Amino acid sequence: MAAVLAYGKEAVLSHRSAAALWDLMRSRSPIDVTCQRGRSGRKGILLHRSHVRDDERTDQAGIPVTSLPRTLLDLASVVDEQRLKRAFEEADRLKLLRIPEMELACARAGRRKGLVALRRLIKDAEEPLTTRSPLEDRFAEFCREHLGDLPAPLTNVSILDHEVDAYWPSQRLVIEMDSWQFHSHRAAFERDRARDAAMQTTGYRVIRLTHRQLEKEGARIATQLRKLLSAEHPEPVR
């Protein structure tokens, strides 16, 4: 917040620092700040001179910050493609990613570094099936391939004030998709596990899956899910 305030009311947190505030990656130094005017060279602050539209700014924890689409667009210009992909996937996992908004951000961007890599990620995430995110789409495809003879799960259902990726009500079975095996942000990891524990203590069964598991261990995952889905209806904890 101090870094943003140092450059006045038009300044926003951006790039890597904004991604950290959105819980997409670890915090790094120096602190990235974007505004049109200002003197660079302040210790601990990396100034990016650029115009930020009103619809490209918001606030997180009371700190002015670039919107999620603008954050990913800016991030693409300062990190390699692998780190960008991880941040993109984490935005998806946190249910922050909206493909039409990302496409609009890219269309406005003109020519800038990293845009090709970001558009490649967007293209891979297109062609939605029955859900609202690429990770959920992959699980829906997995269910059709391996569990097609069983009832399809509900998607984007709210349980205990938390929206879950997939849910079989009769078995009280919840599936949550993780973007990669090891989270880059400890707080997000711990929040997920706290929610899982809360659901499990009230009678829900929660399974977390990654893309790698679906791709590399599909047969084993399908067998385990079949066993869970064929079990008798579990009684909720009272």
Buried (B, 14 or more C-beta within 10 A) or exposed (E): EEBBEBBEEBBBBBBBBBBBBBBBBEEBEBBBBBBEEBEEEBEEBBBBEBEBEEEBBBEBEEBBBBBBBBBBBBBBBBBEBEBBBBBBBBBBBBBBBBBEBBBEBBEEBEEBEBBEBBBEBBEEBEEEEBBBBBBBBBBBEBBEEBBEEEEEBEBBBEBEEBEBBBBBEEBBBBBBBBBBEEBBBEEBBEBBEEBBEBBBEEEBBBBBBBBEBBEEBEEEBBEEBBEBBEEEEBEEEE
